[in-house]
Structure formats: C-alpha cells, structure tokens
Amino acid sequence: MAVALLVKKYFPLLVKRLAFFLFFLCLFVVALYGIGVVQGFMDDTQLMLLGFSRYLGLALFASGLLGFVMKSILFFQNKKARLALGAGAYLFAGLLGFAAAMVSIFIIAASHGNYG
C-alpha cells in the first residue's frame, strides 16, 4: 500500500524533474558545441561534447517518452486539458532529444568515423 502511494505520488515528479534537467543539460551541451565550432575548440573536445549530446539526447528521449505515456494515461482517465498539454511538452522534449542525438551521431560519423 505504501509503495503504491509512493509510486503514484513521487514517480511522476521524478520523471518530470529528470526530463527538465536532461532538457536543459542537453541544450547546454549543444550550445557549448556551437560555441566550440565558432571559437575553434580542439577536435577531441568537440567529439567529447558530441558524445555527451548523443547520450543526453537518448536519455532525454527515453524520459520524454515515459512522461508522455504517463500523462497520456492520466489524460484518458481524468479528461483534463492540462494533462494533454503536459503530454505534448514531454513529447516535444523527447523529440528534441532524439533529434539532438541523431544529429550528433551523424556529425560524429561524418567527421571522424565510428567514435566510442
């Protein structure tokens, strides 16, 4: 009983905070990569940032997808419009993470071959 209450109350909060954290961390790493392109960072540093954005993007995609599924289930149970908006936000964050991961994988493959 207590475990079900903890899962029902704190698991959605954990997923929300994780998605929020990963979203801004992924944006930060992509921005650092963009600054590095302009400023002329070393190649190894740029590859490291691309590797970080690959893993962060995939983690953001997974947490966004999990949040989308949770909010969609709650929306179909309660029929509240704010839950649909939250599901859309999770879906947007997940797709942005997927796009960041795919672009970084493409840049790694195009510039250096198979890295890490």
Protein Blocks (a to p, Z undefined) as FASTA:
>chain_A
ZZmmmmmmmmmmmmmmmmmmmmmmmmmmmmmmmmmmmnopafklmmmmmmmmmmmmmmmm
mmmmmmmmmmmmmmmmnopaklmmmmmmmmmmmmmmmmmmmmmmmmmmmmnopeZZ
